[in-house]
Amino acid sequence: MNLVVLVSIIAKVCSTSGWRHDNGRVQIPLEGGRMQDITSQLFS
């Protein structure tokens, strides 16, 4: 799977689940309104 496809899938998931995807960084919403960057977990 190439990176473009992966990014487009991530962007689609982000838009439907409240995740943010900015400049190649993926962040998920946590309780209390904070965001956690999970980019390193996804691409490690």
WOBEL-V348288 format. One record per residue. N is the residue number from 1. PSI is psi as a letter, one per 20 degrees, with the letter a starting at -180 (NA if undefined). OMEGA is omega as a letter, one per 30 degrees, with the letter a starting at -180 (NA if undefined). D_CENTER is the distance of its C-alpha to the mean C-alpha in Angstrom with 2 decimals. Layout:
# WOBEL-V348288
n = [N/N]
psi = [PSI/PSI]
omega = [OMEGA/OMEGA]
d_center = [D_CENTER/D_CENTER]
This chain:
# WOBEL-V348288
n = [1/2/3/4/5/6/7/8/9/10/11/12/13/14/15/16/17/18/19/20/21/22/23/24/25/26/27/28/29/30/31/32/33/34/35/36/37/38/39/40/41/42/43/44]
psi = [p/r/h/g/g/g/h/h/g/g/h/g/g/g/h/i/i/i/q/q/o/p/l/j/p/p/q/q/p/r/q/j/j/q/q/p/o/j/g/h/h/h/j/NA]
omega = [a/a/a/l/a/a/a/l/l/a/l/l/a/a/a/a/a/l/l/l/a/l/l/l/l/a/l/l/l/l/l/l/l/l/l/l/a/a/a/l/a/a/l/NA]
d_center = [17.05/16.43/13.45/13.74/13.59/10.58/8.62/10.32/9.54/5.74/6.77/9.33/7.71/5.77/9.30/11.13/9.80/9.34/5.67/5.51/4.67/7.94/10.08/7.97/6.27/2.88/4.97/6.55/10.02/12.97/16.59/18.44/15.84/14.26/10.63/9.65/7.84/6.85/6.77/10.40/10.34/8.46/10.77/13.81]
